[in-house]
């Protein structure tokens, strides 16, 4: 059982919706992350499309417990349990969602297609999204994997998301 996932879905989202003037529906919610947080954003969207219809993943990976130096600690949460790994891997979950659900989801991917570990991850996930019929945008950047780049890319990253929200009637600003 993933306590962080449960906390976000069952406690944080309802608390925010209860306290602030939100649009308490999946289509109005976006989950966003960088690096391991990008994995978490994609994972949360694919496991909880009824909560998060939109996700933004910046410089991420899309398989739980990847075998890579860059994500060495990611496997710890799954304790080597292959069933848990498969059930938390966005790249494996995305094609399994029903077509009606897929049509309601939107993904923004940010990264460098040429970056060592993260480039192939970006390309592979994009391929799965495309072949499964997802609405998505990719923002290719020639940047290193770091918070300075995330901050610099944030305005460009949010543009397609806001455009999508406006086209879907959620964002009117």
C-alpha positions as CSV (number, residue, x, y, z in Angstrom):
1,X,0.0,0.0,0.0
2,X,1.4,3.3,-1.0
3,X,0.9,5.7,1.9
4,X,2.0,8.9,-0.1
5,X,-0.4,8.0,-2.9
6,X,-3.2,7.4,-0.5
7,X,-2.5,10.6,1.4
8,X,-2.6,12.7,-1.8
9,X,-5.7,11.1,-3.3
10,X,-7.8,10.6,-0.1
11,X,-6.7,13.5,2.1
12,X,-4.9,16.3,0.3
13,X,-7.2,16.7,-2.7
14,X,-10.4,16.6,-0.6
15,X,-8.9,19.0,1.9
16,X,-7.9,21.5,-0.9
17,X,-11.4,21.2,-2.5
18,X,-13.0,21.7,0.9
19,X,-11.0,24.8,1.8
20,X,-10.5,26.6,-1.4
21,X,-12.7,27.7,-4.3
22,X,-11.6,24.9,-6.7
23,X,-13.4,23.2,-9.5
24,X,-13.7,19.9,-7.8
25,X,-13.5,17.7,-10.8
26,X,-10.9,15.6,-12.6
27,X,-10.8,17.8,-15.7
28,X,-9.8,20.8,-13.6
29,X,-7.0,19.1,-11.7
30,X,-3.4,18.8,-12.8
31,X,-0.6,16.9,-11.1
32,X,2.9,18.1,-11.9
33,X,6.4,16.9,-11.0
34,X,10.1,17.0,-11.8
35,X,12.3,13.9,-12.0
36,X,11.0,11.3,-9.5
37,X,8.1,13.7,-9.0
38,X,7.5,13.5,-12.7
39,X,7.1,9.8,-12.4
40,X,4.8,10.3,-9.5
41,X,2.7,12.8,-11.5
42,X,2.3,10.3,-14.4
43,X,1.7,7.4,-12.0
44,X,-1.0,9.3,-10.1
45,X,-2.8,10.3,-13.3
46,X,-2.8,6.8,-14.7
47,X,-3.9,5.2,-11.4
48,X,-6.4,7.9,-10.5
49,X,-7.8,9.4,-13.8
50,X,-11.0,10.1,-11.9
51,X,-8.9,12.6,-9.7
52,X,-6.3,14.0,-12.1
53,X,-7.2,14.3,-15.8
54,X,-4.1,16.4,-16.5
55,X,-0.4,15.8,-15.7
56,X,2.8,17.6,-16.4
57,X,6.1,15.6,-16.2
58,X,9.3,17.4,-16.4
59,X,12.5,15.4,-17.0
60,X,11.0,12.2,-15.7
61,X,10.9,8.5,-16.1
62,X,7.8,6.3,-16.5
63,X,8.6,2.8,-15.1
64,X,8.4,2.2,-11.4
65,X,11.8,1.0,-10.0
66,X,13.8,1.6,-13.1
67,X,17.2,0.0,-13.2
68,X,19.3,3.1,-13.6
69,X,21.9,5.0,-11.6
70,X,19.8,8.2,-11.9
71,X,16.8,6.6,-10.1
72,X,18.6,4.1,-7.8
73,X,16.4,4.9,-4.8
74,X,13.1,4.6,-6.8
75,X,13.0,0.8,-6.4
76,X,13.0,1.0,-2.6
77,X,9.3,1.8,-2.4
78,X,8.4,-1.4,-4.2
79,X,10.7,-3.9,-2.4
80,X,11.3,-5.8,-5.6
81,X,7.6,-6.8,-5.8
82,X,7.1,-7.1,-9.6
83,X,3.3,-6.9,-9.3
84,X,3.6,-3.6,-7.4
85,X,6.1,-2.3,-10.0
86,X,3.8,-3.2,-12.9
87,X,0.8,-1.7,-11.2
88,X,2.6,1.6,-10.6
89,X,4.4,2.0,-13.9
90,X,2.7,4.7,-16.1
91,X,4.2,3.3,-19.3
92,X,2.4,-0.1,-18.6
93,X,-0.8,1.5,-17.2
94,X,-1.5,4.0,-20.0
95,X,-2.4,1.5,-22.7
96,X,-4.7,-0.4,-20.3
97,X,-7.1,2.4,-19.5
98,X,-10.5,2.3,-21.2
99,X,-10.7,4.4,-24.4
100,X,-13.4,6.6,-22.9
101,X,-11.0,7.5,-20.0
102,X,-8.1,8.0,-22.3
103,X,-10.1,10.6,-24.3
104,X,-10.6,12.6,-21.1
105,X,-6.8,12.8,-20.2
106,X,-4.1,15.2,-21.2
107,X,-0.4,15.0,-20.7
108,X,2.5,17.4,-21.0
109,X,6.0,16.0,-21.2
110,X,9.1,18.2,-20.8
111,X,12.6,16.9,-21.4
112,X,15.5,16.5,-23.7
113,X,15.1,13.6,-26.1
114,X,18.9,13.4,-26.2
115,X,19.5,13.2,-22.4
116,X,21.1,9.9,-21.3
117,X,18.6,8.1,-19.1
118,X,15.7,10.6,-19.4
119,X,15.6,11.0,-23.2
120,X,14.7,7.4,-24.0
121,X,12.2,7.5,-21.1
122,X,10.5,10.5,-22.7
123,X,10.5,8.9,-26.2
124,X,9.1,5.6,-24.9
125,X,6.3,7.2,-22.9
126,X,5.4,9.5,-25.8
127,X,5.2,6.5,-28.1
128,X,2.8,4.8,-25.7
129,X,0.7,7.9,-25.3
130,X,0.5,8.3,-29.1
131,X,-0.3,4.7,-29.9
132,X,-3.0,4.6,-27.1
133,X,-4.7,7.8,-28.4
134,X,-3.9,10.2,-25.6
135,X,-4.0,14.0,-26.0
136,X,-0.5,15.2,-25.2
137,X,2.1,17.8,-25.9
138,X,5.9,17.4,-25.7
139,X,8.1,20.3,-25.0
140,X,11.6,19.3,-26.1
141,X,14.4,21.2,-24.3
142,X,18.1,21.2,-24.6
143,X,18.8,21.5,-20.9
144,X,20.3,19.5,-18.1
145,X,18.3,17.8,-15.4
146,X,18.0,20.4,-12.6
147,X,15.8,22.8,-10.7
148,X,17.2,25.9,-12.5
149,X,16.0,24.5,-15.8
150,X,12.6,23.6,-14.3
151,X,12.2,27.2,-13.1
152,X,13.2,28.5,-16.5
153,X,10.9,26.2,-18.4
154,X,7.8,26.7,-16.2
155,X,6.1,29.4,-18.2
156,X,6.6,27.5,-21.5
157,X,5.4,24.3,-19.8
158,X,2.2,25.9,-18.5
159,X,1.2,27.4,-21.9
160,X,0.0,24.1,-23.5
161,X,-1.7,23.1,-20.2
162,X,-3.6,26.4,-20.0
163,X,-4.4,26.2,-23.7
164,X,-5.9,22.7,-23.1
165,X,-7.9,23.9,-20.1
166,X,-9.2,26.8,-22.1
167,X,-10.2,24.6,-25.0
168,X,-12.0,22.2,-22.7
169,X,-13.9,25.1,-21.0
170,X,-12.2,24.8,-17.6
171,X,-9.9,27.8,-17.7
172,X,-11.5,31.1,-18.8
173,X,-8.7,33.5,-17.9
